[in-house]
Amino acid sequence: MNTLSDKTEQWIKTISFLFIIYSFLFSPVGAQAQPRQRRNQQQATQQQQGQQQQQGQQAGVTQRMRTQYPTALDMPEDVVWRRDIYREIDLNEEANAGLYDPVEPQGRRMNLFTYVFKLALGGYINVYEYNLDGNEVLEPQAKVEMRTILDNYQIYYTEENGRLRVENSDIPSPEVKMYYLKECAYYDQANASFRIKPIAFCPVMMREDDFGGEAARYPLFWVKYSEVEPYLSRQTIKTSDVNDAAQMTLEDYFTLNKYHGRIYKTANRLGRSLAQIAGGDTARYTAEQRRIEAELEAFRNNIFGDKARRDSLDSVATAQPANNKKAQRQQRQRDRSARASSRRDNDSGGSSGGSQPARVSVRRQRH
């Protein structure tokens, strides 16, 4: 009996011990006693899943944007002639002022930089690192996080549930007064047309120092135009200072090449900018800009032959039908005159009864 009671008591102790361990593990205290590394792994997994879900939603939004707002076709890769050009888009010029207005968002209206900044902050578009040599690399390995941009340029932000948030007043839109823009001029042989298409642009922040010197330039990041193009049709800009109703979308503004910018570099085999070519000579720098602009204009005008000769041939071809019609009218008048004269001659001959002229006979006298 003692042996049986001892076994029963041992089983009771074992069951009690297991019950205590079970209660401890599944109680709040036990949950807190789990290893910190496991909790961190669970949090990281949940955060990663949330980010993947957010990226999937953003990709879906981007795809719907491309479907609902179709954009211009990309440049064909098999063109027979193209030239890449880099321009400085100064927002102080009248043609570009619409990109600066409004400085701070007014309802749904916002300028180009604020719009692009919000899209990049929400993860809807990618931004790419601006290299010191000024050449853009629009590849996945060149992507840069917005947190890095905010930290590097001391832009104040807060973080809520893993998402970055920047107030409108903290967006450095007033300081962005210039853009670097890369465009491609090419001949589309499929449509027999000359086109100019933006490839990428880079907002440049102008910050003045405390001594009142020239403002320093801080290129922020490159934006691939084909990625932001689906969204540009949703924002309008003013195109006149005297008529507030004169507006167009940002997409039309870039598609129609309404911007104006001075050339500061072209794609060349040596990779040199115009400043390096000019060697600090302002006059030579300006002359190089004009030379390149003249080359582009000459190619555009002579792509189908000499424009002056073509215009002269067109004028001759246009005048030729008029000359032919005038000659035909003159010929018809001459024909009518000849027929009228012939009828008059016939009428005068018919008045003698149609008889032959009288014969004259001479009789000789005999002597």
Order of alpha helices (4+ residues) and beta strands (2+ residues): alpha-alpha-alpha-beta-alpha-alpha-beta-beta-beta-beta-beta-beta-alpha-beta-beta-alpha-beta-alpha-alpha-alpha
